[in-house]
Structure formats: structure tokens, C-alpha cells
């Protein structure tokens, strides 16, 4: 099981063993992301290796594989599992998945692209497998399960905030039809492929309120200094502005808490995240609306 202590040396070992087990050439591997998962691009092999960075992330891997298969069955433009590889791959006590590489060679995705893809996703027939019910506080609590990862007062604050938001969610009146949702629909999870944007990262997929899929870009508009207003494009193309709905303040608080707690299990193994994490945590605790930047 992953324990949140994936050092660079251990990552290299795990990647080498994944490649040996699957017959992939690891020589040109490039680490492109290391937050909840360590993601490597392998251009020569035309593959991407995704290594789970914590036990909480590992627990979602079977669902991720099911969702990827379901999207492929309906020709949704989404990343595909690498054919011929039995998924997931377990090596050196770590869980990994292997995907087809989608070269990032197309135009930068926009809120309009997101609206089109969300309408496609929200219009799909329900899958034959059972999606978990949307319970976003469960994943947050899982990340906070080890109180030793943070000083006691910081852990206590985040735990109380989760409890407050859970109480607030119980009173939210959703207005859109519920069904399968992506769960983490922000533009960073769209790959600018040659034939258009491609959806990736299905860790948050669930059965729940469609308003949640419209929330990440809305929160991005108020918390990050992005160069254009993709929320306005999303709201227009989807024909629903989540910011004008009376439940948005609660979903905003939830999303911001999610963005603060998401990397806690890997803060020790990836110290490059700590400065931005500290800024996010302090601004959340102090009610400070200052802008955040994406994790490197």
C-alpha cells in the first residue's frame, strides 16, 4: 500500500518495475505531475504511467478503471487505458495504471469545451456498474485520517470545517437532475488533443449533483488569477450559471476545502507543494480571499 512517502528514488524504482512488468520502455520517462498521483509521460512508448501516492488514492483505482472503460464504450473523448495491460499494475507495494499517451498539441481548452464535454458526460446512459454516491467529505476525511501529518491545531481546524460543510450540504436544494458526474471538472483535467480536448482523471467520479461539475471552474474564477473568464463561457454554453444559484456558497466552501486538503497525504514526500499549501491553508483559516496558484 502507498503510504505518502514516495521519494524520488522510490518513484524511479516503482516506475522501472511497472515498465518491466508491462514491457514499456522507461528510458525517456518524464515526471509531469506529483500531487495525489505521480504521473509519468513516456513518449517513446506512447504511454502514461500513473502511480497512486496514498492509500486513499489507491482505493479509488478500481472505480477509475471502470469509468475509463465505460467512457470508451460510449466514445467519449477521454484518456484510454493502454491495451494489452492487465489493470491495475501492482509492483513494489504500489498501485499503478497505464494509459495511452495523448500528445498536448491542440488549442488550450476553454470553458466552452468544458460545457460541451459535461453535457456529453451528463447525457450518457447510466453505467452497468454501480458508481459510488457522491460523498465529498469522505475523501476529505480520509486525507485527514492521520492526525500526525499536521500540527494538532491545523488538523482540528480542517476537521471542524469539514463538519460545518457537511451540515450545510444537508440543507442545499439542488435544482439540476442528478446522475453520473465527473467529479473534478476543471480545465487542468482536459488535455488539448489534436482532435479536441480529452477528459482525464476520474478519481472523483460518482453519482451526484450536476451542480458540482460546474463548481470547479466557478471557484477557479474567484480563487485563481486565470487570464480569461472561463466560467462565463461555461455558464453560457451549459445554459446554467452555478454562481447565481443559492447553493453555490456552500459548494464553494467545499471546493476550497478540497483544494486545501487534497495534497496533505503527500506533503512529506513532495516538499515542493508546501509553500502553496501553506498559503492556501492560511487564507482559508483567516477568511482571506487572496488568490491561489496551481500546485506545480
C-alpha positions in Angstrom: 0.0 0.0 0.0 1.1 3.6 -0.7 1.9 5.5 2.4 2.6 9.0 1.2 6.4 8.6 1.3 7.1 8.3 -2.4 10.6 9.8 -2.5 12.2 10.5 -6.0 14.3 7.4 -5.6 11.3 5.2 -4.8 9.3 6.7 -7.6 12.1 5.7 -10.0 12.1 2.2 -8.7 8.4 1.8 -8.9 8.3 3.2 -12.5 11.1 0.9 -13.6 9.2 -2.1 -12.2 5.9 -1.1 -13.8 7.7 -0.8 -17.1 9.3 -4.1 -16.7 6.0 -5.8 -15.8 4.3 -4.3 -18.8 7.0 -4.3 -21.4 7.2 -0.5 -21.7 10.5 1.3 -22.4 11.2 3.7 -19.4 14.2 5.4 -20.8 12.5 8.7 -21.8 10.1 8.9 -18.8 9.2 12.5 -17.7 7.5 13.2 -14.4 4.7 15.6 -15.3 2.7 15.7 -12.1 3.2 14.7 -8.5 0.3 15.6 -6.2 -2.2 12.8 -5.3 -0.7 10.6 -8.1 2.8 10.6 -9.6 2.2 10.8 -13.4 5.0 9.9 -15.9 4.9 10.6 -19.6 6.8 8.0 -21.7 6.8 9.4 -25.3 8.7 6.6 -27.0 6.2 4.0 -25.6 3.2 6.3 -26.3 2.1 5.7 -22.7 1.4 7.4 -19.4 2.1 5.7 -16.0 0.0 6.9 -13.0 1.3 5.8 -9.6 -1.1 6.2 -6.7 0.5 8.4 -4.0 -1.5 7.3 -1.0 -3.8 4.6 0.3 -6.9 6.9 -0.2 -6.0 7.3 -3.8 -5.4 3.6 -4.3 -8.9 2.8 -3.0 -10.3 4.7 -6.0 -8.3 2.9 -8.7 -10.9 0.1 -9.4 -13.5 2.8 -10.0 -11.2 4.8 -12.2 -10.7 1.7 -14.4 -14.4 1.1 -14.6 -15.2 4.7 -15.5 -12.4 4.7 -18.2 -13.9 1.5 -19.7 -17.4 3.0 -19.7 -16.4 6.2 -21.3 -14.5 4.3 -24.0 -17.7 2.2 -24.7 -19.5 5.4 -25.5 -16.7 7.1 -27.5 -16.4 9.9 -25.1 -13.1 11.8 -25.8 -11.3 10.7 -22.7 -7.9 9.1 -21.9 -7.9 5.3 -22.6 -6.2 2.5 -20.7 -3.3 1.0 -22.6 -4.5 -2.1 -24.4 -2.9 -5.4 -23.6 -2.1 -4.4 -20.0 -3.9 -6.0 -17.1 -5.0 -3.1 -14.9 -4.1 -2.1 -12.3 -0.4 -2.9 -12.1 0.9 -3.8 -8.6 4.6 -3.6 -8.1 6.9 -2.8 -5.1 3.9 -2.4 -2.9 2.4 0.4 -5.1 -0.6 0.5 -7.3 -0.3 2.0 -10.8 -2.4 2.3 -14.0 -1.1 2.6 -17.5 -2.7 4.8 -20.2 -2.4 5.7 -23.8 -0.5 9.0 -24.3 -2.5 11.9 -25.6 0.0 14.5 -27.0 -0.8 18.0 -25.9 -0.8 19.6 -29.3 -4.2 21.2 -29.7 -5.6 24.6 -28.7 -5.9 25.4 -25.0 -9.2 24.1 -23.7 -11.9 26.7 -22.7 -15.0 26.9 -20.6 -17.0 26.3 -23.8 -15.1 23.0 -24.4 -15.9 22.0 -20.8 -19.6 22.7 -21.2 -19.7 20.5 -24.3 -17.9 17.7 -22.6 -20.0 17.9 -19.5 -23.2 17.9 -21.5 -21.9 14.7 -23.2 -21.0 13.1 -19.9 -24.3 14.1 -18.2 -26.2 12.7 -21.2 -24.7 9.2 -21.1 -26.7 6.1 -20.3 -26.1 5.1 -16.7 -23.2 2.6 -16.4 -23.8 -1.1 -15.8 -21.6 -0.9 -12.7 -22.5 1.0 -9.5 -20.9 4.4 -9.2 -20.4 5.4 -5.6 -22.8 8.0 -4.2 -21.2 11.5 -4.2 -19.9 11.9 -0.6 -17.1 14.5 -1.0 -16.5 14.8 2.7 -15.5 11.1 2.9 -12.4 11.7 0.7 -11.5 14.8 2.7 -11.8 12.9 6.0 -9.7 10.1 4.5 -6.9 12.6 3.8 -7.2 13.8 7.4 -7.3 10.3 8.9 -3.7 10.5 10.1 -3.6 13.4 12.6 0.2 13.2 12.7 0.5 14.7 9.2 -0.4 18.2 10.6 0.0 20.1 13.8 -2.9 19.4 16.1 -4.5 22.9 15.7 -4.4 22.8 11.9 -5.8 19.3 11.8 -8.6 20.4 14.3 -9.5 23.4 12.1 -9.8 21.4 8.9 -11.8 18.7 10.7 -14.3 21.3 12.1 -14.6 22.9 8.7 -15.5 19.6 7.2 -18.2 19.0 9.8 -19.6 22.5 9.2 -19.8 22.0 5.5 -21.4 18.6 5.9 -24.2 20.2 7.9 -24.6 22.9 5.3 -24.8 20.4 2.5 -27.8 18.7 4.1 -29.8 21.9 3.5 -28.8 22.6 -0.1 -31.6 22.2 -2.6 -30.1 21.0 -5.9 -32.0 22.0 -9.0 -30.4 20.1 -11.8 -31.1 16.3 -12.4 -28.7 14.1 -10.5 -26.8 11.3 -12.3 -23.2 10.3 -13.1 -20.8 13.2 -12.6 -17.1 13.7 -13.5 -16.4 15.0 -10.0 -13.3 17.1 -10.8 -14.2 19.1 -13.8 -11.6 21.8 -14.0 -9.6 22.8 -17.1 -6.4 21.2 -15.8 -8.1 17.9 -16.3 -8.6 18.5 -20.0 -5.7 17.5 -22.3 -5.6 19.6 -25.5 -5.5 16.8 -28.0 -5.1 17.2 -31.8 -8.9 16.5 -32.4 -10.0 18.5 -29.4 -9.9 18.4 -25.6 -9.7 14.9 -23.9 -11.0 14.2 -20.4 -8.6 12.7 -17.8 -8.6 12.0 -14.1 -11.7 10.1 -13.0 -10.9 9.8 -9.3 -13.8 11.9 -8.2 -16.4 10.3 -10.5 -19.7 9.5 -8.7 -23.5 9.6 -8.8 -24.5 13.0 -7.6 -25.5 16.6 -8.3 -24.5 18.1 -11.7 -24.0 21.4 -10.0 -20.8 20.0 -8.5 -19.4 19.5 -12.0 -20.0 23.2 -12.7 -18.3 24.4 -9.4 -14.5 23.9 -10.0 -14.3 26.4 -12.9 -16.6 28.8 -10.9 -14.3 28.6 -7.9 -11.3 28.9 -10.2 -12.7 32.2 -11.4 -12.8 33.6 -7.8 -9.7 32.0 -6.3 -7.1 31.8 -9.1 -5.8 34.6 -11.4 -6.5 32.9 -14.7 -6.1 35.1 -17.9 -9.7 34.7 -19.1 -13.2 34.1 -17.7 -13.8 30.5 -18.5 -16.7 30.4 -16.0 -18.7 32.8 -18.2 -18.1 30.6 -21.2 -19.1 27.5 -19.3 -22.2 29.1 -17.9 -23.3 30.3 -21.3 -22.7 27.1 -23.2 -24.1 24.8 -20.4 -27.0 27.2 -20.0 -26.7 27.3 -16.2 -24.7 29.7 -14.1 -23.9 27.9 -10.9 -22.7 31.2 -9.3 -26.3 32.6 -9.4 -27.8 29.6 -7.7 -28.3 29.9 -3.9 -26.4 26.7 -3.1 -23.2 27.9 -4.6 -21.6 29.4 -1.5 -21.7 26.0 0.2 -20.2 24.2 -2.8 -17.6 26.9 -3.0 -16.6 26.3 0.6 -16.5 22.6 -0.1 -14.3 23.0 -3.2 -11.9 25.3 -1.4 -11.6 22.8 1.5 -11.0 20.1 -1.1 -8.2 22.1 -2.7 -6.5 22.6 0.6 -6.7 19.0 1.8 -6.1 17.2 -1.5 -2.3 17.1 -1.1 -2.0 16.5 2.6 -1.1 12.8 2.3 1.9 13.6 0.0 3.2 16.8 1.6 6.1 14.9 3.2 7.1 13.2 0.0 6.7 16.3 -2.2 8.0 19.3 -0.3 7.6 21.4 -3.4 3.9 21.6 -2.6 4.4 23.0 0.9 4.7 26.8 0.2 1.5 26.9 -1.9 -0.3 24.6 0.6 0.6 26.9 3.4 -0.7 29.9 1.6 -4.0 28.1 0.8 -4.4 26.9 4.4 -3.7 30.3 6.0 -6.1 32.1 3.6 -8.8 29.6 4.3 -8.4 29.8 8.1 -8.3 33.6 8.1 -11.1 34.1 5.6 -8.7 35.8 3.3 -9.9 36.0 -0.4 -6.4 36.2 -1.7 -5.6 34.4 -4.9 -4.1 30.9 -5.1 -1.8 29.4 -7.7 -1.9 25.8 -9.1 0.3 23.3 -7.5 3.4 22.7 -9.5 
